[in-house]
Structures are given as structure tokens and as C-alpha cells.
Amino acid sequence: QALSEIAGMGGGGGDLQEMRARPLAERRVDMHGFCNPSDFQRSPYLSARGNIANIFRGSTEEGYKAYHADKYDEDKNPNGIINFGTSENKLCFDLMSKRLTQTDMNLMEPPLLQYPDWKGHMFLREEVARFLTYYCKAPAPLKAENVIVLNGCGSLFSALATVLCDPGEAVLIATPFYGGITQSVFLYGNVKLVYAYLDSKITGTSTRPFQLTVEKLEKALQDARAEGVTVRALILLNPQNPLGDIYSLSELRDYLEFAKRHELHVIVDEIYMLSVFDESATFHSVLGMDRLPDPQRTHVMWGISKDFAVSGIRFGTLYTENQDVANAVASLCYFHGVCGPVQHKVAQLLRDRGESVAPYWINQVYLRANHARLKAAHTYVTDELKTLGVPFLNRNAGFFVWIDFRKYLRTGTFEEEMLLWRRFLDNKVLLSCGKAFECSEPGWFRIIFADKTHRLQLGMQRIRKVLEEREQEILAEEKEQPCQSDQDGKADSTDEVIFVSRHQEPTCASSSNLGDLIGLLQQQMRSSDWLQKNTAEQFA
């Protein structure tokens, strides 16, 4: 309904100011950061729902479509777009292509070419249960009957939203978050999202930027209920996309206890659980907890697209002890099934134990190499950002860095953020802007670093070019139209957390390193206007 009104397809028309003024319940799905939906013409060939789906595709995939039309290729298209926007691991094709073409992968038996149990072949579900028991450090063996297999976690979000919520009801999620969830829960189920807004300031009980606390969840839930919105579930992303945060056991317990108090289902997305690439960081799975506060309302998702660098193979899995939920989701697996030969390949991949009890190839070959490559790529990109004096969150999980480009926005608006995003795209590098993650602060961007060195180098050169040009433009603008200096609402760089060290458990002693210190000093020198105010002419 909200999208229909925004697009002028029914209801009260499509004025953006009017839409912003509407109450929370009517503006839960909001994509005007990418385009004005009124720019889209209603198709006479589509239903209202079809037109809404069309708007979603047009508004959220502009950069993605531009990239596919003009892909960078070192030989064939060296001036094409480098994709630092799509969260894919492009570092392990050699390892995965070799493993997936070995002889044990090429089995073809009659059951693989026939209709399966819609929850997935039992041989695969047993393997998934054993795999998750091992890597999630479950206190007791997980059960195959609690495993469901679908073609990706997007389908899982869609199915869970449909069976847990009625149309028009909502799910609670902290922002910024992976924006694809919005359309996953909305397009089929007409389920909305309620936002718990996180920000970069460290206030109250927070100890790090963008920290999720129970207080913020409580406020978002109560605000929604005050406006008549029924909230049925909470989504947790762990590790978090785009922040890279890893929740501690105590944090996870607090979130789950909060959900239990309010009788909310908890959907925990652990899609990056094996992409924690630094030994100083420890991932804790919900399935590894000794006791779940509300096991019948706790549902855990994982898939191979991120951790095994095969986003083109659509495979996701749900673990839930609630058989009502499992059976309801299974009825939708008819639309979202995984083909038999792929189920066999995934089972072989997950069971690769060699002669050891632990998965031999996975641990000794793949994960060891993948983590080393991720760490090297992360180090390269963050070192470049430090050289540029750009603040960022320094985390150790996932494929992304959450970057603070606020100093390149003169007015600090989402419109200006979009202009900067398009400027990067015009210079043939695709990033993701904060609006795509419903970030509450304009100027934050996500960059994907899980890429080959030559593309990282060229992409960072293009980013540097845009930022240096923008820096010069802002200086020229300020000379023509001076800002109100310290009264204009912009925080001084010394008040900000510049290079946020990796999050550690409270018991660990925090330590700064020389690289962070150098980066801090470089950033302060770049952000200072001392050189502009104290020119050689003035001294003379």
C-alpha cells in the first residue's frame, strides 16, 4: 500500500514530502534514496503488485545494472566498472573450481533427477546438521529433521516473513543493514521493517560506534507499537553486514532475552560465520549457546555463497526446532528448491573430512587460504584509507569496510551522498552508499575488499581521484561561501572515533598500533584548515 501510494498508483499520490510526514506505519518501505518512484510510469501490463516489484528493481539495482553493462576486464574492457558494491568473495575461484570438479562431485543417480523431499534430500540435511554442529560448536549434535534447504538466504527471509507475519505486520531490524532484506520480506509477504537506528556517536551504554543495545531495540519496538504496528520478529545479522561487527555471547543473550520478553521470533543470519579472518576475533553462533531463551522462536540461517565464495550457487539452510515453522517453510520450498545434482555437490563439499574427524580440506586447505587472502586484501584497502585520511570501522569479519565519507559532503544530506555515489560510478567504481542500508547518517559507504590485487589497486586509484577532486571543490566552495566554522553542526575530527580498532571482549586489554596512530595523524592534518588560514603571505 505504501509503495502504491508513493508511485501514485492508488491512494493518496506520490509526493515525497507528504510521504516523509506520514506516520511510521505507512512509510516502512522507503526507497526514495535511490530515485523518485514517481519517475516510473505505471505499466498497463502489470498488476499493482507487479508495478511495485518493477519499482523495486528499478530503484535498487541502478548501479548493479550499470556494472553488468560495462564490466571491467583487464584485457577486453580496462576502462569498465570495478564492482566494490556487490558482496562477493572473488579470492578463491582457484580453490573452489578445483574442489567442485573432482570426481566425487560428479555422481548422477535417479533420486537426484526426481522430485525430492521439499525440505531437501535427507543425505544433505544430515550433512548440514553435522557441519553446523562442528562449526557452530553446538553443545549437543544438531538434528537433521530441523534442517531445511532452500535456494539462498533471500528465499529464506521471504519464506520466514510469510509464515511468521501477516500482511502489513512488521519485523524489527537494526540499521544499517543489508538492504536486500527489505524486498525479500516485502515483495511476497507484504511484511514491513521497523528500524532500530544506530549511529556513530558513542553515547549512553555504547562502547563502540553503531552498537546495537537492548535499549535501542526497546525504543524502536515501543515506537512501532504506539503507532499501531504489530511486530512479530527480530532479525539479527551476525557477523553484521555492513558493519562487520561480531556479537559477543553476552550481547546475543541480551538480544534473545529481549525477544523472549516480547514474544518475538528471532531470525539469526550467520551467512558470514566462517569469514572471520583474524584470529583475534571470535565468532559465537546462536547454535553454540548452552541454552536458548526461547528455542521455539529462534531460527538460524546459513549458506555457502559467502563463506565458500560461490554466490552463483544458490544454497541456503534454515535450522529451527519449531516443526510448525519448519513445515510451513517447507511448503514454500516447492518454489525455492535446490536441484538434486547441486544438493549432492554441497553435501560432498560439507562432508570433506579426509582422514580426520574435522573437515580436512575445509580446515587445512580452504579456510586457511581464504582467511589469509581476506586479511591481506582488508589490510591493503584499510592502509589506503589511512593514507587518504578517511575514517572507517576496523573489523575482522565479512568482505566489507564501513567507511566515513562525511567530510566530502558539504551540506551533509542524503541527496549529496547520492551525488557522491554517482560520481564514483561515473569514474567507473561501484560502491554502496549508506542510504542503501538505511543508515541514519548521510556520508557512510560500504566497500567490498574481497577482490584480486590488481582490481583493488585500480579501484582505490579511482576512489582517490574522486575524493581529491571533491576535496578541492569543497575548498573552493568554502572560499566563495565561508561556512559558519564551528557553529555549522559539523563535528571536529578530534571528537570522532577516527580509526576504530577491532572490537574485543570486555576482558581483553585494548591496544593501539603504530599504523592506526599514523592514520589518525594523517587524517587530522588533512581535515585541519590551519594551512589555509596560515599562508606564507599572511606570515610575511
C-alpha positions as CSV (number, residue, x, y, z in Angstrom):
1,Q,0.0,0.0,0.0
2,A,2.8,2.4,0.9
3,L,4.6,1.8,-2.3
4,S,1.4,2.1,-4.3
5,E,0.8,5.5,-2.8
6,I,4.4,6.6,-3.4
7,A,4.2,5.7,-7.0
8,G,0.8,7.3,-7.5
9,M,-0.9,4.0,-8.4
10,G,-3.6,4.4,-5.8
11,G,-4.4,6.1,-2.5
12,G,-3.0,9.5,-1.8
13,G,-0.5,10.2,-4.5
14,G,3.3,10.3,-4.6
15,D,4.6,13.5,-3.0
16,L,7.9,12.7,-1.2
17,Q,7.5,15.4,1.5
18,E,4.0,14.1,2.2
19,M,5.4,10.5,2.4
20,R,8.0,11.6,4.9
21,A,5.4,13.2,7.0
22,R,3.3,10.1,7.2
23,P,3.4,8.0,10.4
24,L,5.9,5.2,10.8
25,A,3.4,2.5,9.9
26,E,2.8,3.9,6.4
27,R,6.5,4.6,5.4
28,R,8.2,1.4,6.5
29,V,9.3,0.6,2.9
30,D,11.2,3.6,1.7
31,M,13.5,3.5,-1.4
32,H,13.4,7.2,-2.4
33,G,17.1,7.5,-1.6
34,F,17.9,5.9,-5.0
35,C,15.2,7.5,-7.2
36,N,11.9,9.3,-7.2
37,P,9.3,6.5,-7.7
38,S,7.1,9.0,-9.5
39,D,9.6,8.9,-12.3
40,F,8.3,5.4,-13.1
41,Q,5.4,5.0,-15.4
42,R,2.7,2.6,-14.4
43,S,2.7,-0.3,-16.8
44,P,-0.8,-1.3,-18.1
45,Y,0.6,-4.9,-18.4
46,L,1.2,-5.3,-14.7
47,S,-0.9,-5.6,-11.6
48,A,-0.4,-3.2,-8.8
49,R,1.9,-5.7,-7.2
50,G,3.8,-6.1,-10.5
51,N,4.3,-2.4,-10.7
52,I,5.6,-2.3,-7.2
53,A,8.1,-5.1,-8.0
54,N,9.1,-3.2,-11.1
55,I,9.8,-0.1,-9.0
56,F,11.9,-2.1,-6.5
57,R,14.0,-3.5,-9.3
58,G,14.5,-0.1,-11.0
59,S,15.3,1.8,-7.8
60,T,17.7,-0.6,-6.1
61,E,19.7,-2.1,-9.0
62,E,20.8,1.0,-10.9
63,G,24.5,0.5,-10.0
64,Y,24.3,-3.3,-10.4
65,K,22.8,-3.0,-13.9
66,A,25.4,-0.3,-14.9
67,Y,28.1,-2.7,-13.8
68,H,26.8,-5.7,-15.8
69,A,26.5,-3.5,-18.9
70,D,30.1,-2.2,-18.5
71,K,32.2,-4.8,-16.5
72,Y,35.8,-4.2,-16.0
73,D,38.1,-6.7,-17.8
74,E,41.8,-6.4,-17.6
75,D,42.2,-7.2,-21.3
76,K,38.8,-6.7,-23.0
77,N,37.4,-3.7,-21.1
78,P,40.1,-2.0,-18.9
79,N,38.0,1.2,-18.6
80,G,35.0,-0.7,-17.4
81,I,33.3,-0.5,-13.9
82,I,35.1,-2.1,-11.0
83,N,32.5,-3.6,-8.6
84,F,33.2,-2.8,-4.9
85,G,29.5,-2.8,-4.3
86,T,28.3,-6.5,-4.5
87,S,29.3,-8.6,-1.5
88,E,31.1,-11.5,-3.2
89,N,34.3,-13.2,-2.4
90,K,36.4,-13.2,-5.6
91,L,39.6,-14.5,-4.0
92,C,39.1,-18.3,-4.0
93,F,38.0,-19.3,-7.5
94,D,41.1,-21.5,-7.9
95,L,40.4,-23.5,-4.8
96,M,36.6,-23.9,-5.3
97,S,36.8,-24.7,-9.0
98,K,39.3,-27.4,-8.3
99,R,37.3,-28.9,-5.5
100,L,33.9,-28.8,-7.3
101,T,35.3,-30.5,-10.4
102,Q,36.8,-33.5,-8.6
103,T,35.4,-36.9,-9.4
104,D,33.4,-37.4,-6.2
105,M,31.3,-34.4,-7.2
106,N,30.0,-35.9,-10.5
107,L,27.6,-38.5,-9.2
108,M,24.3,-38.9,-11.1
109,E,21.7,-41.3,-9.7
110,P,17.9,-41.5,-10.3
111,P,16.9,-39.8,-7.0
112,L,18.9,-36.7,-7.9
113,L,16.8,-36.3,-11.1
114,Q,13.4,-36.8,-9.3
115,Y,11.3,-34.7,-7.0
116,P,12.9,-34.6,-3.6
117,D,11.5,-34.1,-0.1
118,W,10.8,-30.3,-0.3
119,K,12.9,-29.8,2.8
120,G,15.9,-31.2,0.9
121,H,17.4,-34.7,0.4
122,M,17.9,-36.3,3.8
123,F,21.6,-37.1,2.9
124,L,22.2,-33.3,2.6
125,R,20.3,-32.4,5.7
126,E,22.3,-34.9,7.7
127,E,25.5,-33.4,6.4
128,V,24.3,-29.8,7.1
129,A,23.4,-30.9,10.7
130,R,26.9,-32.4,11.3
131,F,28.6,-29.4,9.6
132,L,26.8,-26.8,11.8
133,T,27.3,-28.9,14.9
134,Y,31.0,-28.8,14.3
135,Y,31.5,-25.1,13.2
136,C,28.8,-23.6,15.5
137,K,30.3,-25.5,18.4
138,A,26.8,-26.8,19.4
139,P,26.7,-28.3,22.9
140,A,24.8,-31.4,21.5
141,P,24.5,-32.8,18.0
142,L,22.1,-30.9,15.8
143,K,19.2,-32.9,14.2
144,A,18.7,-33.4,10.5
145,E,14.9,-33.1,10.9
146,N,15.4,-29.5,12.0
147,V,17.2,-28.6,8.8
148,I,15.5,-27.1,5.7
149,V,17.3,-26.4,2.4
150,L,16.3,-23.5,0.0
151,N,17.9,-21.8,-2.9
152,G,19.6,-19.0,-0.9
153,C,19.1,-16.9,2.2
154,G,17.0,-14.3,0.3
155,S,14.4,-17.0,-0.2
156,L,14.6,-18.0,3.4
157,F,14.0,-14.4,4.5
158,S,11.0,-14.3,2.2
159,A,9.6,-17.6,3.4
160,L,10.1,-16.9,7.1
161,A,8.5,-13.4,6.8
162,T,5.5,-15.0,5.0
163,V,4.9,-17.7,7.6
164,L,5.6,-15.7,10.7
165,C,3.8,-12.4,9.8
166,D,0.5,-11.5,8.3
167,P,0.4,-8.9,5.5
168,G,1.1,-5.4,6.9
169,E,2.8,-6.7,10.0
170,A,6.5,-6.0,10.7
171,V,9.9,-7.3,11.6
172,L,12.4,-5.4,13.8
173,I,15.9,-4.8,12.5
174,A,18.8,-2.5,13.4
175,T,20.1,-0.1,10.8
176,P,22.4,0.0,8.9
177,F,21.6,-3.5,7.5
178,Y,21.9,-5.4,4.2
179,G,19.2,-3.7,2.1
180,G,18.2,-6.8,0.1
181,I,16.2,-8.0,3.2
182,T,13.7,-5.2,2.6
183,Q,12.5,-6.6,-0.7
184,S,12.9,-10.2,0.5
185,V,10.3,-9.8,3.2
186,F,8.1,-7.3,1.3
187,L,7.6,-8.5,-2.2
188,Y,5.9,-11.8,-1.4
189,G,4.7,-11.4,2.2
190,N,3.9,-7.7,2.3
191,V,5.8,-7.6,5.5
192,K,7.4,-4.3,6.6
193,L,10.6,-3.5,8.6
194,V,10.7,-1.5,11.8
195,Y,14.1,0.2,12.3
196,A,16.2,0.5,15.4
197,Y,18.5,3.3,14.3
198,L,22.2,3.0,15.2
199,D,24.6,5.9,14.9
200,S,28.4,6.6,15.0
201,K,28.3,8.5,18.3
202,I,29.3,6.6,21.4
203,T,26.7,7.6,24.0
204,G,25.0,6.1,27.0
205,T,25.8,2.4,27.4
206,S,27.5,2.2,24.0
207,T,31.2,1.3,23.8
208,R,31.7,1.4,20.0
209,P,30.1,3.2,17.0
210,F,26.8,1.8,15.7
211,Q,26.5,-0.5,18.7
212,L,23.2,-2.4,19.0
213,T,21.8,-2.3,22.5
214,V,18.6,-3.6,24.1
215,E,17.6,-0.1,24.9
216,K,17.6,0.8,21.2
217,L,15.6,-2.3,20.4
218,E,13.1,-1.4,23.1
219,K,12.6,2.1,21.9
220,A,12.1,1.0,18.3
221,L,9.6,-1.6,19.3
222,Q,7.6,0.7,21.6
223,D,7.5,3.4,18.9
224,A,6.1,1.0,16.4
225,R,3.5,-0.3,18.8
226,A,2.5,3.2,19.8
227,E,1.6,3.7,16.1
228,G,-0.3,0.5,15.9
229,V,2.3,-1.6,14.1
230,T,2.3,-5.3,15.0
231,V,5.9,-6.5,15.3
232,R,6.3,-10.3,15.1
233,A,10.1,-10.9,14.8
234,L,13.6,-9.6,15.3
235,I,16.3,-10.0,12.6
236,L,20.0,-10.3,13.8
237,L,22.9,-10.3,11.3
238,N,26.0,-11.9,12.9
239,P,28.6,-11.1,11.6
240,Q,26.9,-7.9,10.8
241,N,26.6,-6.6,7.2
242,P,27.7,-3.8,6.5
243,L,29.4,-3.0,9.9
244,G,31.4,-6.2,10.3
245,D,30.5,-6.4,14.0
246,I,30.6,-9.8,15.7
247,Y,28.3,-10.0,18.7
248,S,29.6,-11.4,22.0
249,L,27.8,-14.2,23.8
250,S,26.5,-11.8,26.4
251,E,25.2,-9.4,23.7
252,L,23.5,-12.4,21.9
253,R,21.9,-13.5,25.2
254,D,20.6,-10.0,25.8
255,Y,19.0,-9.7,22.4
256,L,17.4,-13.2,22.7
257,E,16.1,-12.4,26.2
258,F,14.6,-9.1,24.9
259,A,12.8,-11.1,22.1
260,K,11.5,-13.6,24.6
261,R,10.1,-10.9,26.8
262,H,8.1,-9.6,23.9
263,E,7.3,-13.0,22.4
264,L,9.2,-12.1,19.2
265,H,10.6,-14.7,16.8
266,V,14.4,-14.2,16.2
267,I,15.8,-14.8,12.7
268,V,19.6,-15.0,13.0
269,D,21.5,-14.7,9.8
270,E,25.0,-16.2,10.2
271,I,25.9,-16.2,6.5
272,Y,29.5,-14.8,7.2
273,M,30.3,-17.1,10.2
274,L,33.3,-18.7,8.5
275,S,34.5,-15.4,7.0
276,V,36.1,-14.1,10.3
277,F,39.6,-13.7,9.0
278,D,41.6,-12.6,12.1
279,E,42.5,-14.9,15.0
280,S,42.0,-12.1,17.5
281,A,38.2,-12.1,16.7
282,T,35.9,-14.9,17.9
283,F,32.6,-15.7,16.4
284,H,29.8,-17.1,18.6
285,S,26.9,-18.9,16.9
286,V,23.5,-18.9,18.5
287,L,23.5,-22.6,17.9
288,G,26.6,-22.8,20.2
289,M,24.8,-21.4,23.2
290,D,24.3,-23.7,26.1
291,R,20.7,-22.7,26.4
292,L,18.4,-20.7,24.1
293,P,16.0,-18.5,25.9
294,D,13.2,-19.3,23.5
295,P,14.2,-22.2,21.3
296,Q,10.7,-22.5,19.6
297,R,11.1,-18.9,18.3
298,T,14.8,-19.0,17.4
299,H,15.6,-19.7,13.7
300,V,19.2,-19.7,12.3
301,M,20.2,-19.2,8.7
302,W,23.4,-20.0,6.9
303,G,24.5,-20.6,3.3
304,I,27.6,-21.3,1.2
305,S,27.6,-18.3,-1.1
306,K,29.8,-16.1,1.2
307,D,31.9,-18.5,3.2
308,F,32.7,-20.7,0.2
309,A,32.9,-17.9,-2.4
310,V,30.2,-19.4,-4.6
311,S,27.4,-16.8,-4.7
312,G,26.4,-18.2,-8.1
313,I,25.4,-21.5,-6.4
314,R,22.1,-20.7,-4.7
315,F,22.0,-22.7,-1.5
316,G,20.8,-21.6,2.0
317,T,19.8,-23.6,5.0
318,L,17.5,-23.0,8.0
319,Y,17.8,-24.6,11.4
320,T,14.8,-24.5,13.6
321,E,13.4,-26.7,16.4
322,N,9.9,-25.5,15.7
323,Q,8.3,-28.1,13.5
324,D,5.3,-25.9,12.7
325,V,7.6,-23.2,11.3
326,A,9.7,-25.9,9.5
327,N,6.6,-27.4,7.9
328,A,5.2,-24.1,6.8
329,V,8.5,-23.0,5.3
330,A,8.8,-26.4,3.6
331,S,5.5,-25.8,1.8
332,L,7.2,-22.8,0.2
333,C,10.3,-24.8,-0.7
334,Y,8.3,-26.0,-3.7
335,F,9.0,-22.6,-5.2
336,H,12.6,-22.3,-3.9
337,G,14.1,-25.8,-4.2
338,V,17.7,-26.7,-4.8
339,C,18.2,-29.1,-7.8
340,G,19.3,-32.7,-7.0
341,P,22.8,-32.6,-8.5
342,V,23.6,-29.4,-6.6
343,Q,22.4,-30.9,-3.4
344,H,24.9,-33.8,-4.0
345,K,27.8,-31.4,-4.6
346,V,27.0,-29.4,-1.5
347,A,26.8,-32.5,0.6
348,Q,30.2,-33.6,-0.7
349,L,31.7,-30.2,0.0
350,L,30.5,-30.1,3.6
351,R,31.5,-33.7,4.4
352,D,35.1,-33.3,3.2
353,R,36.6,-34.8,6.3
354,G,39.5,-36.7,4.8
355,E,41.1,-38.9,7.4
356,S,40.3,-36.5,10.3
357,V,37.2,-36.1,12.4
358,A,37.2,-32.4,11.4
359,P,36.6,-31.5,7.8
360,Y,40.1,-31.8,6.5
361,W,40.0,-29.9,3.2
362,I,37.8,-27.2,4.6
363,N,40.0,-26.5,7.6
364,Q,43.5,-27.3,6.4
365,V,43.3,-26.0,2.8
366,Y,40.3,-23.8,2.1
367,L,39.7,-21.8,5.3
368,R,43.4,-21.3,5.9
369,A,44.0,-19.9,2.5
370,N,40.7,-17.9,2.4
371,H,41.3,-16.2,5.7
372,A,44.9,-15.3,4.7
373,R,43.7,-13.8,1.4
374,L,40.8,-11.9,3.1
375,K,43.2,-10.5,5.7
376,A,45.7,-9.3,3.1
377,A,43.0,-7.7,1.0
378,H,41.5,-6.0,4.0
379,T,44.9,-4.7,5.1
380,Y,45.6,-3.3,1.6
381,V,42.3,-1.4,1.4
382,T,42.4,-0.1,5.0
383,D,46.0,1.1,4.6
384,E,44.9,3.0,1.5
385,L,42.1,4.6,3.5
386,K,44.5,5.6,6.3
387,T,46.8,7.2,3.7
388,L,43.8,9.1,2.4
389,G,42.9,10.1,6.0
390,V,39.5,8.5,5.7
391,P,37.9,7.2,8.9
392,F,36.4,3.7,8.9
393,L,35.4,0.9,11.2
394,N,38.2,-1.6,11.6
395,R,36.6,-5.0,11.8
396,N,37.7,-8.6,11.1
397,A,34.6,-10.3,9.6
398,G,32.9,-10.3,6.2
399,F,34.1,-8.8,2.9
400,F,33.4,-5.1,3.6
401,V,34.7,-2.0,5.3
402,W,32.2,0.7,6.6
403,I,33.7,4.0,5.5
404,D,33.1,7.5,6.7
405,F,33.0,9.9,3.7
406,R,31.0,12.6,5.6
407,K,33.8,15.2,5.3
408,Y,33.2,15.0,1.5
409,L,29.6,16.2,1.9
410,R,29.4,19.9,2.4
411,T,25.8,20.0,3.4
412,G,25.6,16.6,5.0
413,T,22.4,15.4,3.2
414,F,21.4,12.1,1.6
415,E,20.9,13.9,-1.7
416,E,24.6,14.9,-1.5
417,E,25.5,11.3,-0.6
418,M,23.7,10.2,-3.8
419,L,25.7,12.7,-5.9
420,L,28.9,11.3,-4.4
421,W,27.8,7.7,-5.2
422,R,27.0,8.7,-8.8
423,R,30.4,10.4,-9.0
424,F,32.1,7.2,-8.1
425,L,30.0,5.3,-10.6
426,D,30.8,7.9,-13.3
427,N,34.5,7.3,-12.5
428,K,33.9,3.6,-13.1
429,V,33.9,2.3,-9.5
430,L,30.7,0.9,-7.9
431,L,30.3,1.4,-4.1
432,S,27.3,1.1,-1.9
433,C,26.1,4.2,-0.2
434,G,24.7,4.4,3.4
435,K,21.1,5.1,2.2
436,A,21.0,1.6,0.6
437,F,21.5,0.2,4.2
438,E,19.0,2.7,5.8
439,C,21.9,4.3,7.6
440,S,20.6,7.3,9.7
441,E,23.7,9.4,8.9
442,P,24.5,10.6,5.4
443,G,28.0,10.0,4.2
444,W,28.7,6.4,5.1
445,F,29.7,4.0,2.4
446,R,30.4,0.2,2.2
447,I,33.3,-1.0,0.1
448,I,33.9,-4.7,-0.8
449,F,37.6,-5.7,-0.5
450,A,37.4,-9.4,-1.3
451,D,38.9,-9.0,-4.7
452,K,42.1,-9.6,-6.6
453,T,45.0,-7.2,-6.0
454,H,45.0,-5.5,-9.5
455,R,41.3,-4.6,-9.2
456,L,41.8,-3.4,-5.7
457,Q,44.7,-1.2,-6.8
458,L,42.9,0.3,-9.8
459,G,39.6,0.7,-7.8
460,M,41.3,2.6,-5.0
461,Q,43.1,4.8,-7.5
462,R,39.7,5.8,-9.0
463,I,38.3,6.4,-5.5
464,R,41.3,8.5,-4.6
465,K,40.8,10.6,-7.7
466,V,37.2,11.3,-6.9
467,L,38.0,12.2,-3.2
468,E,40.9,14.5,-4.2
469,E,38.7,16.3,-6.7
470,R,35.9,16.6,-4.2
471,E,38.3,18.0,-1.6
472,Q,39.4,20.7,-3.9
473,E,35.8,21.6,-4.8
474,I,34.9,21.9,-1.1
475,L,37.9,24.2,-0.5
476,A,36.9,26.4,-3.5
477,E,33.3,26.5,-2.3
478,E,34.3,27.5,1.2
479,K,36.4,30.3,-0.1
480,E,33.4,31.7,-2.1
481,Q,30.9,31.0,0.6
482,P,32.5,30.5,4.0
483,C,30.9,28.1,6.4
484,Q,29.9,29.1,10.0
485,S,33.1,27.5,11.2
486,D,32.5,25.6,14.4
487,Q,28.8,26.5,14.6
488,D,27.7,24.7,11.5
489,G,27.0,21.5,13.2
490,K,29.9,19.5,11.8
491,A,31.8,17.6,14.4
492,D,35.5,18.3,14.7
493,S,37.6,15.3,13.8
494,T,39.1,15.1,17.2
495,D,35.6,14.5,18.6
496,E,35.1,11.4,16.4
497,V,36.4,7.9,16.6
498,I,38.8,8.0,13.7
499,F,40.1,4.5,13.0
500,V,38.0,2.3,15.3
501,S,40.1,-0.6,16.5
502,R,38.7,-4.1,16.2
503,H,36.0,-4.9,18.8
504,Q,37.3,-7.1,21.6
505,E,35.6,-8.8,24.5
506,P,35.4,-6.6,27.6
507,T,38.0,-8.7,29.3
508,C,40.7,-8.1,26.7
509,A,43.0,-5.1,27.0
510,S,42.7,-2.8,24.0
511,S,45.9,-1.8,22.2
512,S,46.6,0.8,19.6
513,N,49.2,0.2,16.9
514,L,51.5,2.5,15.0
515,G,49.5,2.2,11.8
516,D,46.4,3.5,13.5
517,L,48.3,6.3,15.1
518,I,49.9,7.4,11.8
519,G,46.5,7.2,10.1
520,L,44.9,9.3,12.9
521,L,47.6,12.0,12.5
522,Q,47.3,12.0,8.7
523,Q,43.5,12.4,9.0
524,Q,43.8,15.3,11.4
525,M,46.4,17.0,9.2
526,R,44.1,16.6,6.1
527,S,40.9,17.8,8.0
528,S,42.6,20.8,9.6
529,D,42.2,24.2,8.0
530,W,45.4,25.5,9.7
531,L,47.4,25.6,6.4
532,Q,44.6,27.5,4.7
533,K,44.4,30.1,7.5
534,N,48.1,30.5,7.9
535,T,49.5,31.0,4.5
536,A,53.0,32.2,3.7
537,E,51.6,35.6,2.5
538,Q,49.9,36.1,5.9
539,F,53.1,35.4,7.8
540,A,55.0,37.8,5.5
